[in-house]
Amino acid sequence: MKPPPFAWYAPDTLEEALSLLAEHGDEAKALAGGQSLIPVLNFRLARPSVLVDLNRVAALSGIAEIDGGVRIGAMTRQREAERSPWVAKRAPLLAEALVHVAHPQIRNRGTVGGSLAHADPAAELPALALAFGTRFRLRRGSTERVLEAKDFFRGLLTTALEPDELLIEIAWPPLPPRTGWSFREVARRHGDYALAGVAAGITLDESGLCAAARLVYLSLGDL
């Protein structure tokens, strides 16, 4: 299969990318790692007339500590996040789950923000974001807004992103004190889409009683 014809733009700055999205509106799609979008184009399940390639926009990549948690730029490769000492220290559940995301070749190109914006209910990263109160920073033009994961995801392959809006970065908050966590999934083979999986966390109060618990499942059904 081959994708339908489209115009391709490769801006160097975030401002240029946002300007292109504003200009073309519903006819444009942002291209990150391409691991989800390219197959969709090849099967002609989407027919954008414009692709805005974000791979030259350096401002959208990077990992840093923030408020005891970790900030990850939307264009940061999944493999970089998987190997990051900041992620291992500040978001250990994310580090553990990333090794289950597809195969190394996919993680080398796939981006953290791309997976989250695609909102596939069988993917690991949306489930983790919902389980641990991840915040999403979105931008359109010169206007920004921050959404919690529960408000960002709207359903199967659907998010709160507007056509001229980009996911800029993802903030993974620190785990509360006395919090335990786990991630498990079942797949036909390692790296395949999960048949079922779960991200779990439990927080105890100072007396050792359960103060909060969270279970978020991933599967081939809806989020």
N, C-alpha and C positions, 0 to 999 in steps of 0.2 A: 504493500500500500504506500501511496505517496500523499503528502499533505496537499490541501488546496493552495492556490497561489496566495502570497502575502507579501507586503512590503516589510523590510527589516531595518530597524534602527538600532544603533549601538551607542547610546549616549555615554559620556565620560563622567558626568556629574549627576547627582540626585535631582538637582533643579531641572536639568535637561530631560531626565526621564519623566518627571512629574508633568512637565510642560507637554511632552508628547502624549501622555495618557489623557491629559485634559483636552488636548486638541482632537484626539480620535475617539474618546469616549468608549462606548460599547463595542466599537469595532476593533479595539486594541486588546492585546494580552501581554502581560509582563512575562518574560522568559528568564527564569533563574537557572537552576541546574539542568532543566529539561527532562528529568527522569520521569516525570508524570505528564508534562504537556506534550512532548514530542509523540509518544504513543497515541495520545488523544487526537492529535492532529493527523497522524498517519491513518487512523481509523475514521477520520473525518467526523468525529463526535463533536468537534469544535471547528469553527470556520472563521477565525479572526482574519480581517484584512490587513492587520498591522501587528507585528511583534516588536516589543520594546525589550531588547536584550540588556539585562542588568549586569552582565559579567564584568564590565569595565568600571562600574561604579564602586570605587574602593571604599567610599564612606559607608557602604552597607555591610561591610565585613568586619570581623574582629570579636574578641572575647575579652571581657574585663570584669573585675570584681566591682560590685555595686551594693552598698547597704548590707553587706554580709552575704549577699547572694551573688549571682553572676549575670552579666548582660551579654547577650549574643546577638551580633548583627544578623539581619535576616539572610544575607548572602553568604554567611559562614558555611563552609562545607561541613557536612556531617562527620567526615573523617577527622577534620581538625577539632571539632567539638569532642569527638570520641577520645582523642589523644591529649586533650588539654588538661594540664594539672589544675587549672582554675575550676573547670567543670567537675573533675574528680573530687576536689575539695569542697566546693560550694554547692554542687548539684549532683551528688553521687548516684542517685537513682537514674538520672539522665545518662550519666556515663555508662551505667550498667545496661540500660535499655538500648543504647545506640548500637551495640554489637549485634543486636537482633534485627537491625534495619537492613533488609535486603542483603546484598553481598558487597565486599570491599570495593569492587569497581563502581558500584552504584553510589556508595557513600563518598567516594572520591570526587564525584561530580554533584551529587544531590546536596541541596542546601537545607539548613534547619528551617528557615522561613518558608521555603518552597513547600516542604512537607506539611507544615502547619497550615499554610494558606490553601493547600489542596484539600485538606479536611477529609481525608479518606478514613472511614470508620474502622478499617482493618490495619491502619498504620499506628505505629507505637507513639510517635511524638504528640499527636492530639490527645491521646488518653493521659499521657504524663502531664501535659499542660493543664488539663481539667482536674487531675488529682491533686495538684500541688499549688493551685492559685497563681499560675503564671500570668503575667501581664504583657499585653501587646501594645506597642507604640505604632500608630498609623499616621500617615501624613498625606495630605492632598494640598497642592499649592504651598502656601506658607502656613497652613493650619494643621495642627496636630491634635490627636486625641489618644487616650490610653484606655484600653478595654481589658477587663479580666477575661480569662479563657471562657467562662460560662456565658459571657455576652458576645464573645468573638465568634464562637461556633454556633451556627444556626440549624444545622442538619447535615444530611448526606451531601458531601462535596459543596457545602454552602457555608459562607462566612459573612460577617458584617462588612467586609471590604466593599467600598463603592468602586465603580469602574475606573475612576481617575485617582484612586487612592492606593498607596503602597504600604505594606508591612515593613517597617523600618528596623525594629529590633524587638527582642523578646527578653523580658526580665524574669529570671527564675529566682524567687525569693528564698531566703534561708529557711531551712527546716526548723520548726520550733524546738526548744529544748525537750528532751525525753521523748523524741519521736523515732519510731522504728518504721522501716519501709521495706517493700519487696516488689519485684516485677517478675512475672512469669508469663510465658506464652507457649502455645502448642501450634506447631506448623508441620506440614508434611515432611519438610526437610529444613535445616537451618538456612535462613535467608529468604524463604518463601513467605508470602503473606500469611499472617497468623489466622488459624482457624478460630482461635479464641485466646484471649490473654487478659491479664488484670494488673493494674497498678494499685498498690495498697499502701496505706499509711495509717499509723495509730499514734496518738499523743497521750501520754500519761500526765496526770497532775502530780503535785508534790507528794501526795500520799500514795501514789502508785495506782490510782484508779483511772479508768479511761476517760479522758477529757474530750477527745475528738477522734473520729475514725472516718476514713474515706476509701471507697472502692470504686474504681472506674474500669469498665471492661472495654476491650476492643474485639471486634469480630467483623464478619462480612455483613452484619446488620447495620442499623442506624447508630449514630453517636448517642 
